[in-house]
Amino acid sequence: MYFTLTFIIASTVIVSLISLIGVVTLTFKKSFLDKILFFLIAFAAGALMGGAFFHILPESVENIEPLNFSILLIFGFSTFFLLERVIYWRHCHEGVCDVHPFTYLNLFGDGIHNLIDGVLIAASYMLDINLGIVVTLAVIAHEIPQEIGDFGVLVYGGFERVKALGYNLLSALTAIIGALITYFLFQGSVFLGGQTSFVYSVLPFAAGGFIYIASSDLIPELHKEQNLKRSIASIAFFLIGIILLLAIKYALA
């Protein structure tokens, strides 16, 4: 029992620590960071789209009735739209926001995503240790580019770098929570199949949130750029984010 739990905790801790990958930017001068943030936003938009369409949605589309799948997807999209409106009304005065609402949305969406990752990691270890290792490596592979993008979103949205790292880590720690809940609720239980069905149902909701953030908050920021070269470069970084997540999907297939 404790052997499996050790693997689960170690794996989710490693996955959570990936959120600190933005620490490398602490050595950057602010002027340099300001220059690259625009391209990090483009990359983040592509990574969020790629993560939603290539990693999250395919995991659930084969296990949920099509209409229910569509309902959950649009429900997630609409929920994030409503959350952004609420955050804007509460924290922005006369259209001025010290921290843009989409940063909080990104943290919320990433927290749900990481929670689900923790559930999947724990469930896979409880079925087979080797399967758990494979699933953990798969999660790490898609988390690295996404966490780079998430950090860029937080800093671009108004957080100081150290605070962005801290909040990103807190959001990532939900993976450990999801793993522990799964382990202690379902250890030795044949109910894992039902638990997995619940996870598949949550995935489209999270994907809808990521699609909303990318399409409604990040991509419009890219449209504001007037310089032709920077605009072309932003498109390139957007496509890199998408292609990288697709390549990871094929590599892990």
C-alpha positions in Angstrom: 0.0 0.0 0.0 2.7 2.5 1.1 4.9 1.5 -1.9 2.2 2.7 -4.3 1.5 5.8 -2.3 5.2 6.8 -2.3 5.2 6.6 -6.1 2.0 8.7 -6.3 3.3 11.4 -4.0 6.8 11.5 -5.6 5.3 11.8 -9.1 2.8 14.5 -8.3 5.5 16.5 -6.3 7.7 16.4 -9.4 4.9 17.4 -11.7 4.0 20.3 -9.3 7.6 21.6 -9.2 7.6 22.0 -13.0 5.4 25.1 -12.3 8.6 26.8 -11.1 10.2 26.7 -14.5 9.7 30.4 -14.8 12.4 30.9 -12.1 15.0 31.2 -14.9 13.5 34.6 -15.8 14.5 36.0 -12.4 18.0 36.5 -13.9 16.5 38.5 -16.8 16.5 42.3 -16.8 13.0 43.8 -16.7 13.5 45.5 -20.1 14.4 42.1 -21.7 11.5 40.3 -20.0 9.1 43.0 -21.2 10.3 42.4 -24.8 9.7 38.6 -24.7 6.5 38.6 -22.7 4.5 39.4 -25.9 5.9 36.3 -27.5 5.3 34.2 -24.4 1.6 35.2 -24.6 1.5 34.1 -28.2 3.2 30.8 -27.2 0.8 30.4 -24.3 -2.3 30.9 -26.5 -1.0 28.2 -28.9 -0.1 25.8 -26.0 -3.5 26.3 -24.4 -5.3 25.5 -27.7 -3.0 22.6 -28.3 -3.4 21.3 -24.8 -7.2 21.5 -25.1 -7.6 20.0 -28.5 -4.8 17.4 -28.6 -4.5 16.3 -25.0 -7.6 17.0 -22.9 -10.5 16.6 -25.3 -9.3 13.4 -27.0 -9.1 11.8 -23.5 -12.8 12.3 -23.0 -14.5 12.4 -26.4 -14.4 8.6 -26.7 -15.9 8.0 -23.3 -18.8 10.5 -23.2 -22.0 10.6 -25.2 -21.5 13.3 -28.0 -24.2 15.7 -26.8 -23.1 15.5 -23.2 -19.6 16.1 -24.3 -20.6 19.3 -26.2 -22.7 20.5 -23.3 -19.8 20.1 -20.8 -17.4 21.9 -23.3 -19.7 24.9 -23.8 -20.5 24.9 -20.0 -16.8 25.2 -19.2 -16.4 28.0 -21.8 -19.4 29.9 -20.5 -18.4 29.4 -16.8 -15.0 31.1 -17.5 -16.8 33.9 -19.3 -19.0 34.5 -16.3 -16.1 34.2 -13.9 -14.1 36.8 -15.8 -17.1 39.2 -15.7 -17.4 38.8 -11.9 -13.7 39.3 -11.4 -13.8 42.4 -13.6 -16.7 43.9 -11.7 -15.1 43.2 -8.3 -11.5 44.2 -9.0 -11.5 46.7 -11.9 -12.6 50.3 -11.3 -13.5 52.5 -14.2 -11.9 50.0 -16.6 -8.5 50.1 -14.8 -7.1 46.7 -13.5 -3.9 46.4 -11.7 -4.0 42.7 -12.5 -6.0 41.6 -15.5 -8.9 39.2 -14.8 -7.6 36.6 -17.2 -4.7 35.9 -14.9 -7.1 34.6 -12.2 -9.0 32.6 -14.8 -5.7 31.0 -15.9 -4.9 30.0 -12.4 -8.3 28.6 -11.8 -8.3 26.6 -15.1 -4.8 25.4 -14.5 -5.7 24.4 -10.9 -8.6 22.2 -12.3 -6.3 20.8 -14.9 -3.6 19.9 -12.4 -6.2 18.4 -10.0 -7.3 16.1 -12.9 -3.7 15.2 -13.7 -3.2 14.2 -10.0 -6.3 12.0 -10.2 -5.1 10.4 -13.4 -1.6 9.8 -12.0 -3.0 8.2 -8.8 -5.5 6.1 -10.6 -2.9 4.8 -13.1 -0.5 3.8 -10.3 -3.3 2.1 -8.4 -3.9 0.0 -11.5 -0.3 -0.7 -12.4 3.1 0.8 -11.3 4.5 0.8 -14.9 1.3 2.4 -16.2 1.6 5.1 -13.5 5.2 5.9 -14.6 4.1 6.2 -18.2 1.2 8.5 -17.3 3.5 10.6 -15.1 6.0 11.1 -18.0 3.1 12.0 -20.3 1.9 14.7 -17.8 5.4 16.1 -17.4 5.8 16.3 -21.2 2.8 18.4 -21.7 3.2 20.4 -18.5 6.6 21.9 -19.3 5.5 24.0 -22.3 2.2 24.9 -20.7 3.8 26.1 -17.4 6.2 28.3 -19.4 3.1 29.8 -21.1 1.2 30.1 -17.8 4.1 32.0 -16.2 4.1 34.4 -19.1 0.4 35.0 -18.8 0.6 35.9 -15.1 3.5 38.3 -15.6 1.9 39.9 -18.6 -1.3 40.2 -16.7 0.2 42.2 -13.9 1.9 39.9 -11.4 5.5 40.5 -10.2 7.7 37.6 -11.2 8.2 36.2 -7.7 4.4 36.4 -7.0 3.7 34.8 -10.4 5.9 31.8 -9.5 4.2 31.5 -6.1 0.7 31.5 -7.5 1.7 29.2 -10.3 3.1 26.7 -7.7 -0.1 26.9 -5.6 -2.1 26.1 -8.7 0.1 23.2 -9.5 -0.1 21.7 -6.0 -3.7 20.8 -6.7 -2.2 17.7 -8.5 -1.1 16.4 -5.1 -4.6 17.1 -3.6 -6.3 15.2 -6.5 -3.9 12.3 -6.2 -4.4 11.9 -2.4 -8.1 12.2 -2.7 -8.2 9.5 -5.3 -5.9 7.2 -3.4 -7.6 7.3 -0.1 -11.2 7.2 -1.6 -10.6 4.5 -4.1 -7.7 2.3 -2.8 -8.6 -1.4 -3.1 -11.9 -0.5 -4.7 -13.5 -1.7 -7.9 -15.1 1.8 -8.2 -12.0 3.1 -10.0 -14.0 2.7 -13.3 -16.7 5.0 -12.0 -14.1 7.5 -10.7 -12.5 7.5 -14.1 -15.8 8.2 -15.8 -16.2 11.3 -13.5 -12.7 12.5 -14.6 -13.6 12.1 -18.2 -16.7 14.3 -17.6 -14.6 17.1 -16.0 -12.0 17.2 -18.8 -14.3 18.9 -21.4 -15.2 21.6 -18.8 -11.5 22.3 -18.2 -10.8 22.3 -22.0 -13.6 24.9 -22.5 -11.9 27.1 -20.0 -8.6 26.9 -21.8 -10.2 27.6 -25.1 -12.0 30.7 -23.6 -8.7 32.1 -22.1 -6.8 31.6 -25.4 -9.5 32.9 -27.8 -11.1 35.6 -25.7 -8.1 37.0 -23.7 -4.7 36.1 -25.1 -5.3 36.2 -28.9 -7.0 39.7 -28.7 -3.8 40.9 -27.0 -1.8 39.8 -30.0 -4.2 41.7 -32.3 -3.1 45.0 -30.6 0.4 44.8 -32.0 0.9 47.2 -34.9 4.4 46.3 -35.9 4.4 43.9 -38.8 7.6 42.0 -37.8 6.4 41.5 -34.2 2.9 40.4 -35.5 4.4 37.8 -37.8 6.7 36.6 -35.0 3.7 36.3 -32.7 1.9 34.1 -35.2 5.0 32.0 -35.4 5.1 31.6 -31.6 1.4 30.8 -31.6 1.9 28.0 -34.1 5.0 26.8 -32.2 2.8 26.3 -29.1 0.2 24.3 -31.1 2.8 22.2 -33.0 4.8 21.4 -29.9 1.8 20.1 -28.0 0.8 18.1 -31.1 4.3 16.7 -31.4 4.3 15.7 -27.8 0.9 13.9 -28.3 2.4 11.9 -31.2 5.6 11.1 -29.3 3.6 9.7 -26.4 1.1 7.8 -28.6 
